[in-house]
Amino acid sequence: MSSTLTSTFRKQTRGPVDLVVKNAKLLLESGIAWGGIGVIDGIIAVIAGDEHLPEAGTVINAEGKILMPGLIDAHAHIHDPTMLEHETFTTGSKSAVAGGVTTFVDMPLTNQVDTIKAVEEKIAQGEEMSVTDFTFYAGMMNSENHVAIPMLVDKGIAAFKAFTCEPYQTNNGVIVKCLSAISEVGGHLTVHSEDQGILDEFLFEMDDDWDAPISHSLSRPNIAEQLAIRQNIEIASQTGGHLHIAHVTTREGVQEVERGKLRGVMVSTEVCPHHLMFYRDDMNRLGPKSKMNPPLRAREDRAALWSALLRGAIDTVVSDHAPCPIEMKESGAEDIREAWSGVDGIQMILRVLLSEGINKARMTYSRLLRICSRNPARIFGLYPKKGVLRIGADADFVIIDPNKEEKITADIMETKCGWTLYEGMMMKGVPVMTFIRGAQAFNEGSVTLKPGYGKFQAMGSGNRPIGD
Ligand SMILES: [Zn+2]
């Protein structure tokens, strides 16, 4: 759908504004339009055709480019105070803006975030060190801390993480209690869903083949994900709490989520760029860098993920960004069990979707807007302040050159780890400028905002809308 904006779209403003971006293709909720935006005090004040844009202190001509709301990466392991050699609020947020991400939702790695004190400490660390706006998960949920859910929701932390498998395995009772509490106070529970019994049994069977990285994938069969998702959806169905399935990877897992949605269960889900880009047979070529959980899957699974993403059965794309020092990958060269599980990703979400989705004519811009910005803003209680180009919203946006080609190398990565799973790949479609609350954070390869600009974003509580 396309239209030319008329003056009815613009709010009357007196005098010049701080910033105007003109001559762009705008991704609005109502469709694609040509024109620009005007920003006052970090807020979008005008959306109009070029002829109606006001005077501004700074004017950017975005000819030939796309202007869309900044991405919200709703699952990224950015800052764990006990694992700062992996990533920090500063390095992770620089990588974020270089990927068009303007807000991320940090997920704990090992350090528990389940008390008011831990929340206050994390807000203070982020506001001192982050370039981008941020919010974060509480977790990992267990049989002691689920009682803290109402108190944490009051503090603006309304997303909770639990595992059905190691290393933070909890039991169904905890999931029942968390989702019951959430049905009362709002928010959602995100569950890493793989059945530990199946993982144990198949790990035992794999004995001798650990020098081949693909063994990591083969030891975690699809049915482990399917069964765990099915159980969690049944719990969501009976409690009425909003369940979010972390990083779905299998055809069967997608089917379970879609069945749940069709019968009215409050369930949403996410997919990672690496599961859209690579598949299991790439693992022996890529080596231990390609180890993550859940693992890379078969070709049919990757096809099912794309298909589900395009029809709205998967709600958002998240990085599950969890890089590590390279030695923690190299240690798995002879035995994949020894390697760290996790890869870079926050700088790659938009690149993968532009290169593999938009530029291969699989995906529309309307879908891109929904899965990158609007849906995560809605699911995480940040909408409509974030995730949409709308008068009154924060001026968080990214300008994309859809035709620019780029070779991905560690040199363009802002992440602390100094390597990327995507090394050497040619991609088409590049985020060239990123703005957060009207301030330019990234310009053609350079991060231009200082750490400490980023602000904590409290999540709204109450029921979140799911789906399109
Ligand atoms: Zn994760």
Residues whose N, C-alpha, C, O or C-beta is under 5 A from the ligand:
A	BS01	ZN	D320
